[in-house]
Amino acid sequence: MEPTAYLLSVIAVAALATFLTRALPFVLLYRWADHPLLQHLGRYLPPVLMVLLLLYALRDALVTGQYLLPSLLSLGLVTALHLLLRNPLISILSGTGLYMLLIQALPYG
């Protein structure tokens, strides 16, 4: 098989798999959208996942202490901007930018 055709087929399969994993829950569960369990999961699962992602992102900084100050300052900026602006994109980009600036500017070994 020609390399270009192979690459395009791999991209097509990956795109299809990604689309199906995103669309199938909506297609399969539309009848039970008003079920109390699904409503409960829809309400509480996103904040729980965000806390897990936060702990995962900060785990090394909390254990070793390296990059703890940049991590906490960036977390504070993200939190403050999100509470003020309610715009996740601005909050995340600002926090990431501050973190990258701090780890480049501060002397860490």
C-alpha positions as CSV (number, residue, x, y, z in Angstrom):
1,M,0.0,0.0,0.0
2,E,1.2,3.5,-0.8
3,P,2.4,5.4,2.2
4,T,0.0,8.3,1.6
5,A,-3.0,6.0,1.3
6,Y,-1.9,4.1,4.4
7,L,-1.6,7.3,6.4
8,L,-5.0,8.6,5.2
9,S,-6.6,5.3,6.1
10,V,-5.1,5.4,9.6
11,I,-6.4,8.9,10.0
12,A,-9.8,7.9,8.8
13,V,-10.0,5.0,11.2
14,A,-8.9,7.1,14.1
15,A,-11.4,9.8,13.2
16,L,-14.2,7.3,13.0
17,A,-13.3,5.6,16.3
18,T,-13.2,9.1,18.0
19,F,-16.5,10.1,16.5
20,L,-18.2,6.8,17.5
21,T,-16.9,7.0,21.1
22,R,-18.3,10.5,21.4
23,A,-21.7,9.8,19.7
24,L,-22.6,6.3,20.9
25,P,-23.5,7.3,24.4
26,F,-26.0,9.9,23.2
27,V,-27.5,7.5,20.6
28,L,-27.7,4.6,23.0
29,L,-28.9,6.5,26.1
30,Y,-31.4,9.0,24.6
31,R,-34.4,7.0,26.0
32,W,-33.0,7.3,29.6
33,A,-32.0,10.9,29.5
34,D,-34.4,11.8,32.3
35,H,-33.4,8.9,34.5
36,P,-32.4,10.2,38.0
37,L,-29.1,8.3,37.9
38,L,-28.0,9.9,34.6
39,Q,-29.0,13.3,35.9
40,H,-27.1,12.7,39.1
41,L,-24.0,11.7,37.1
42,G,-24.3,14.6,34.7
43,R,-24.5,17.0,37.6
44,Y,-21.7,15.7,39.9
45,L,-19.3,13.8,37.6
46,P,-17.6,16.8,35.9
47,P,-16.5,18.5,39.2
48,V,-15.2,15.2,40.5
49,L,-13.2,14.6,37.4
50,M,-11.8,18.1,37.6
51,V,-10.6,17.5,41.1
52,L,-9.0,14.2,40.0
53,L,-7.3,16.0,37.2
54,L,-6.1,18.7,39.6
55,L,-4.6,16.2,42.0
56,Y,-3.0,14.3,39.1
57,A,-1.5,17.5,37.8
58,L,-0.2,18.6,41.2
59,R,1.0,15.2,42.4
60,D,4.7,15.6,41.7
61,A,4.8,19.2,42.9
62,L,3.1,18.2,46.2
63,V,5.4,15.1,46.7
64,T,8.8,16.5,45.7
65,G,8.2,20.2,46.2
66,Q,9.7,21.0,42.8
67,Y,7.6,23.5,40.9
68,L,5.2,23.8,43.8
69,L,5.3,27.6,43.9
70,P,4.6,28.0,40.1
71,S,1.9,25.3,40.3
72,L,0.1,27.0,43.2
73,L,0.4,30.5,41.7
74,S,-1.0,29.3,38.4
75,L,-3.8,27.4,40.2
76,G,-4.7,30.6,42.0
77,L,-4.7,32.6,38.8
78,V,-6.9,30.1,37.0
79,T,-9.3,30.0,40.0
80,A,-9.5,33.8,40.3
81,L,-10.0,34.4,36.5
82,H,-12.6,31.7,36.3
83,L,-14.5,33.2,39.2
84,L,-14.3,36.7,37.7
85,L,-14.8,36.0,34.0
86,R,-16.5,32.6,33.9
87,N,-14.5,31.9,30.7
88,P,-12.6,28.5,30.9
89,L,-10.5,29.2,27.8
90,I,-9.1,32.5,29.2
91,S,-8.6,30.9,32.7
92,I,-6.7,27.8,31.4
93,L,-4.6,29.7,28.9
94,S,-3.6,32.3,31.4
95,G,-2.7,29.7,34.0
96,T,-0.7,27.7,31.5
97,G,1.1,30.8,30.4
98,L,1.9,31.9,33.9
99,Y,3.2,28.4,34.8
100,M,5.4,28.2,31.7
101,L,6.8,31.7,32.4
102,L,7.5,30.9,36.1
103,I,9.3,27.6,35.4
104,Q,11.4,29.2,32.8
105,A,12.2,32.3,34.9
106,L,12.7,30.8,38.4
107,P,15.9,28.8,39.1
108,Y,15.0,25.1,39.6
109,G,17.4,22.2,39.4
